[in-house]
Amino acid sequence: MTGTLANHSQKALVVQRGSEICCLEGMLWITLEGDLKDHIIAAGETFVANHKGKVVLQALNLSSIFSLN
């Protein structure tokens, strides 16, 4: 799945343990349910979920493009 987020927009998804969120363009702020810290990734970086749960993605600049594997 690939998606685009406009500036400061958010998207909620459910991910499985081991799911990868790749930032293809821009910057993403990632919050994973049950995780004590948030994560910020830039273009070319990947976040790997360490458990199943709801994740919220937020674009931190004009637009961000991501993929979920």
N, C-alpha and C positions, 0 to 999 in steps of 0.2 A: 504494500500500500504506500502511495506517495501522496502528500498533501501540502497545501500552501496556507500559511497564516498571514493575515494582514498585521500591520503594526499594533502591538499590544493585544491582539486577539488571542483567544484560548481555545483549546480543543481537549476534551476528555476522552480517554480510551481505556480499555482494559487490556493489560498485557500479561503474558505468561512469563514464568522464570526463564531467563535466557533470551527474551525478546530484545532486539537491537533497535534503537532509535538513532538514525544517522541524520545529522544536520548537513544538508546539501548546499544551503545558501543562507546567509544571515547568522543569527544567534537564537538559541532556544533556552528557556528556563524550564526545567523539568522537575515536577514534584511527584513522587511515587508514594502512594498510600502506605503507611507503616514505616517509611524510611525517615530517619530523624533529620536528614539534611536534604536540601534541594541541590540541584545540579545545573550548571550553565555550560552549554557546549556551543562551539562555533562551527562554521563550515568546515567539513572534513573530519570532524570528531564524531565519536559514537558513544552512546550510553547503553549499557547492558543491564537489564532489570535483574536483580538478585532474588526476586520472588514475584509471585502472581499478585496483581492488584490493579487498582485504578491509577492511571497516570494523567496528569494535567500538563499540557504543553502550552507555553506562552511565547509569542514572538517578541524579541527584545529590540528589534529595529524595524525599518520600513516594511519588510516582509521576510518571512523565513520559509524555506522549503525543507521538508523532512521526508524520510522513508522509514517504515516500520517493517521489520523482518522477523 
